[in-house]
Amino acid sequence: MLQQKIPATVITGFLGAGKTTLIRNLLQNAGGKRIALIINEFGDLGVDGDVLKGCGAEACTEDDIIELTNGCICCTVADDFIPTMTKLLERENRPDHIVIETSGLALPQPLVAAFNWPEIKTQVTVDGVVTVVDSAAVAAGRFADDHDKVDALRVTDENLDHESPLEELFEDQLTAADLIVLNKTDLIDAEGLKAVRDEVASRTERKPSMIEAKNGEVAAAVLLGLGVGTEDDIANRKSHHEMEHENGEEHDHDEFDSFVVELPAIVDPAAFIERLKGAIATHDVLRVKGFADVPGKPLRLLIQAVGSRIDHYFERAWAPGEARGTRLVVIGLHDMDEVAVRAAIAAAV
């Protein structure tokens, strides 16, 4: 029966782990499979969708890329995801495989559970849940449980005051996984990688397979075709959210905020990136991602920041008729001072 259903792969992972890069590599090396991609962007600017639409992969045309931008997918399953899946399955030319990229802030479990809805279960199965981990961030102690260490570092890293909910999210994504991809392993040494493996393994009672990667380079044959049928095992992958509700506790889903900053053209990208690092560090911003217009350059400058680590490169040509501009999505904790952050980023130009 599983062979008669369309397989779907759910790709999840914490902020900046490299999900979009991994998917882009997958689409460019899909081996002839026609893939439909559903993206749950966090924020008002569909940056990830824009990146993937520019990849030129025959396996996934622009019509096959669907963006859900109304918020965290685990809160909008009934309103957004189910109708989207229904329309996708009604297409005459149905996909060979569906790939779903969740927001870095989403709980995977409610999404997987949605595949048990009657109109979905008869036609689609969850081939597997792939969780992408930023190995460099974990190696740096971003999710450390050692309270003494947290206290010692708190003086220099105020973000540690807010680690508890981020740790729970990290653990939920690992608990949901059928395959864990330890990405960005090129940024740490062998000893650091072993520590990351041990740390990740300690975060979930389940023991999913774990592989290493750099730059999101994982063969399609590894990511697709797991054949797990994860929706039938959802009871063994409960999130902190679900366990809190079972105990009568309320879950606050307003832990994170996001907003879009629009800026003028960036004349000196290197100087802007350095000043942006300072703004991110000063205001404990979790994530910045978007595009910049650099005068005299035919290509858009892609900007992806996780904490103060910023990747940037000229990504693709501006499309004919596309308005050039600089637009960044900023993601932070709910008590982030939006006015101050906007001012600091504007001052970086």
N, C-alpha and C positions, 0 to 999 in steps of 0.2 A: 504493500500500500504506500509506503514511503516513497518508492520509486515513481509512483504515479503523481506525486505532489511536486510542486515547484519548491526547491530548497531555498531557504533564506538564511543568510549569515548576518548576525548582529555584531557590529564592531563597536566596542565601547572602550573607555579609557579616560584617565584623569586629564585635566587641562594640559594641553600642549604635549601630550605623550607621542603624537605623531600619527594619529588616526588618518587624517586627510592624505598625508604623504603615502601611507601604506595603501590606501584605497586607490590613489592615483597610479601607483606602481601596479596594483592588481588589474586595473582597467586596461593598462597598456600591455599587459601580458596575460590576457584572459584566454588565450588559446581558442579563439573562435566562439566562445560562449557569449550570448547576448545577455547583458546584465542590466537590470533596472536598479537604480540607486535612490534610496530615500535618505535625505539628510535632515537631521533635527538640529538646526542652527540655534545657538543661544545668542540673543541680541537682535537688533533691528536690521543688520546688514548681512546678507547671505554670502559671507566671504568664502566659506568652504565650497559652496555650490559654484561660485564664480571660478574658483581655482580648478575644480574638477571639470567644469564645462570647457575650460581652456586646454584640456590635456590632449584633445585630438584623438581619443581612442575610438576605434570603430565599434568596439564591443558595447559602448554606452554612449548613445547620441544625446544631444541636449533634451530631446523629448523623453528620454529614459531617466532623466534626473529630476527628482521631485523634492522640493524643499518644504519643510514644515517649520515655520518661523513664529508660531504662536506661543512658544514657551517650551518648558521642559516636557519631553514626550511622555514621561511617566504620569504627568498630570492631564494630558490631553489625548489619551488613547481613544476614548469613545468619540470625541469631537473631531480629531484630526487623523489619527493613524488608521482606524477601521475604515472610514470612508475612502481614504487614499488607497488602501489595499484593495478595496472593492472595485474602484475604478480601474486599477491596474490589472486586476484579474478579468475584467470585462473587455479588455483590449483584444482585438482580433489576432494581433501578433504578440503573443505573450512572451515574457522573458524566459530564458533558460535558468536564471538564478537571480535572486533578489538580495541586494546588499543594503543593510541599514546602518548608517552611521549615527549613533546617538550623540547628543551634546555631552561634553565632558562633565556636565553637572547632573546628568540623568541617572536614575536608578534603572538598571537593565531588567530587573525582575518583573515589573508590571508590563513592560513591553513583551517579554517572552510569554507571560500569562495570556496576553491578548491573542496569541495564536491558537488558543483553545476556544475562541469564539466560534460558534457553529459555522458561520459563513466563511471563515478563514481556515479552520482546521481541516475541512474536507479537501482543500485545494493547495495548502501551503504547509510546510513543516520547517521548523528551525533546524537547519543543518548543523549549526553550532554557534556558540557565543565566543567571540575572540576579544580578549581584553588586552589592550596595548599599555605597556608600562614605560614610563620615562625612567630608565635605569639610572641616569645621572642624577636626577632629582632624588630618587630613593637612596642612592649612595651618599648624598649630601645630608641625609637624616631628615628629610621633609616629613616623614611619617613616624618619627621615633616615638617609642612608647616609654623610654627612660625619662621619668619625671625629673630626676636630678639633672639630667643633661638638658632638658627643656628649660629648667630654671636657670641654668648656667648660661644658655644661649639667648635667653629672653631679652637681656640688655641690648644685644646687637641685632635681634630679629624680632620685632614686635608682632610679626605675623604668627609667631608660635602661640600667642594668646588664643588664637582661633583654630588651632590644629584639630581639636576633637571632632567637629563635624566633618572636616576634610578627611580625617582618618576613617570615619565610618563610611563615607562615600567610596574611598579607595578599597576598603574591605568588601563592600557590597559588590563592586565591580569584579573583584577577584573571585568572590563566592559564586557569582553567576557564570564564571568562565568555563568553557570546555577546552580552550587553548589560551595560554598566556604568552604574549610576545614581549620579551624584554628588549625594548628598542633602545637606540642610542648607546649601545654597548661600546662603541668606538670612543666614547668620552670618558671611560673609566678603565682602570687596569684589572688584571685577573683577580687580585685580592678583593677589589671593590665589587667586581661582578659576583664573586662567591657570596659576599655579604648581602648583595641585593637578592640573590636567589634564596638565601636563608630567610631574609626579611619578608619577601613575598610569600614564601611557603608558610611562614608562621602566621600570616594574616587570614588564612582560611582553613577550615577543617577539611574541606574537600581537597583533592590532589589532582587538579587538572594538569594536562601536559604543558610543558614550559619550553620555549625555544628562544634563541637569541637572534637579534637583528640589528642592523644599523641603517639609517636613512629609510626606514620602513620597507626594506627590501626583503620580502617573503614570497616565495613561489606561490602562484595561484593554486597549484596542486596541493599545497600544504594548507592554505586557508579555506579552500572550497572542497566539499566532498567528505566532511567529517562524519556525516550521517548519524548524528546523535539523536535527533528528535527531542531537543531540549525542553520543549513545552510539556512533555510527559513527565519531566523530572523536576518541575518547578517547586514542588513542595520541599525538596532537599536544598533549595538555594534561597532561603528566606533572607531578606535584607533587614538591617537595623530598623528601617521604617516599618516593616511588617511586624517585627517582634515588639516594637514600641506600641503599636496599635493593639496587639494581642494582650499587652499588659495595661491597656487603658490609657496610654500616654498619647499626647498630641504631637504631631510632627510639623515643624515649621519649615515650609518650602520657600521662605523668603530669605534664606541665608545668603543668597547671592544677588547682586544687581548688575545690570549692564546698560551701557549707553553708547551712542555713536558720536564720535568727534570728527567734524569736517574741518579740514585745514587747507590753506593755500598750497601752491606747488612747493616742493622741497628742493631748494637750490643746491644745498650742500648735504647730501644724504648721510655722509659719515659723521658730520657734526651733529645732525639731527638725531641719529641713533645714539650717540654718546649722551646727549642731553635727555633723550627719552629714557635711557637707563636710570639717570638720576631721578627723574620724575616718578618712575615706577618704584624705585627703592624708597623714596621719601614717603610715598602714600600707600605702600603695601598693596599695590595693584597685582592681581593674580595673573592676568592674561591680557595681552593686547594683540590684535590681529587685524590686518587690512591691507590697503594698497596706497601707494603714494605716486603722485605725478611729479616727475623730475623733468624740468624744462630741457628741451633739446634731445631727450631720449624717446625713441619710438616705443619702448617697452614700459610696462607698469612695474614699479618696485613693490614686490611682495614683502610684507613685514609680519613676522610671527614672534611674539615675545612670551616667554614663560618666566615670570619673575624678572630678574635683570638680565637673563640670557636671551639675546635677540638674534634671530636669523633673518637675513634680508638678502634678496637677490632679484634681478630683473627677470620677470616670470613669463610674460607674453606681451605681444603687441596690443596696443589699444585698438579695439575693433572699429571699423568704419561707422561713424555716427555715434560712437560711445563717448559720453562726456568725460573728459579727463578731470581728475580731481584726487584729493587725498582724503580717504575715509577710513577711520580706525574704530573697531569695536573694543571697548574697554570693559573688562569683567573683574569685579572685586566683591568683597564681602558687603553685606547689607548696610553696614555703618560707614561705608566709604564716603568721603566728602566729595561728591560729584563736582561741585563748583570749583573746589581747590584743584582737583585732578584735571579738569578741563583747562584751567588756567595754566597749570604746570606744563601740560602737553603743548598748549598753544605757544608758550614761551620757548619751547624747544625748537620751534621752526626757525 
